[in-house]
């Protein structure tokens, strides 16, 4: 006989047994945020390129280069899957029975929420909320999101520091150079402080009991992930490298689809710096900063008539399409949740 006290593995659950997250989303706030972000993005383009209508028509050139357009879509698919796989690797380290598909859905849905809120305001708590539905505790969910985010930004900053090296390909301004150095310095301090605190949690005893318990649980969950050693860290870093390689290939592929052929180094370095600058925008999707940054960092390296068309296609790939896929993932999960029969409690 099966021991009834033993809980089945997470993969046997038909769906997360939590309040439906889709129903709790502040849809009005998401729509308003998305509308404001799109409005600012369009306004920036109109101010910088008043003949935007003529320029956008140049985007039809991409239809004459189907191979490069297909490669662009392939790179987008690779980066989205690599991002989802990073989350799956961390989740399954803590809960081996969790479905790969369900944990991957969390990453896709986060693109919807993060792309429609200021500073990605709901993205982190939303991911933690969904991860708890996959049988992760609050501390485990926060550990997964935090470690994934730190590895994500660490790999990016590592690539962006290439712009500081005297290779003759740097296109950053002195201000942008200072920003990169500052971000790199903050990242090093965070990594060092976090490592010291996890080894010796100074000040935990002064916290309220509830917070102290959460901190201890967080340390335990983080230690579990750290105990994974190279078998966990190496795949995670490799997946993030794949993500950023695919991300940095988007603009060159888009430009090739538009008929451009030119040096790739300034485009790649400029995009790495742009990815660091975008989070400084208070608007959804990095609106405003993304457009100004693109026009300033990428625009000077390509023909003037291709700047706006490539910008529009790039924002479509990195902002709109991920949100659409996130909405589809949310719809699938909502439909699956509603299709699960309710057990008769009588």
C-alpha angles and dihedrals in degrees: 000000000000117000103248091202092064113092116227118245117275092252090067094061112099093218141342107291096222134105108291105270093202091062093051097053114114093238094177091056091047093050094046092047092048091047092050092047093050091045093053092045092052092045092053091051092048092050094048098037111029091176090059094135092063091043094051090054085064086069087076085076086078089068089063091055102053094161094060091041089053090049089052091055090046091053090049091052091049095052093047092048092046090052091050092045090054090058092045092053092054096043094049090050087065099032111025094185096057114120114255090218095052095047090046089054089062091062093049094048090050089063088061094050097038093048094054103043132072112262086355085287098177099030098090099043090042092055091047090050093053093043090055087057087060090062096267118136121236092259092048092049092048090047092053094049094044097048093044090050094048093049089045095054093038092059090046094050090047090057093043092055087070084078088065094056121094096246094126092243100093114120099173124121121235090258092052089047090055090049091054092049091048093049091047091050093049090048092052091049092049093049092048095044091047093050092049093047093048090051094045114012099212115196098013091119090061093058124096113270095253093049090044091055091049091049092051092047089048091052090049093050092045091048089052089055092045090051087063086078120181091341088067104028097046096054090043094052092043091052091051090049089052089049094053095042088054091045093050090048093058099080095044090049092048091049091049089052087055091052099260121143117181147115113318102199097077090046094051095044091045091052092050090054090045091055089055093048097047097073088062089072113098090208130087115275092012088284115185096016091056093053096042090044093049093049091048101040104030101022094068092057099053135053113283094240091058099048099084097038091051091045092053093048092045093052089047090055099041101036117016103037094048089051091050090051089048090053090050091050090050090049092050092050092046092049092047091049092052092047093058107104115239113238117243107249095185 
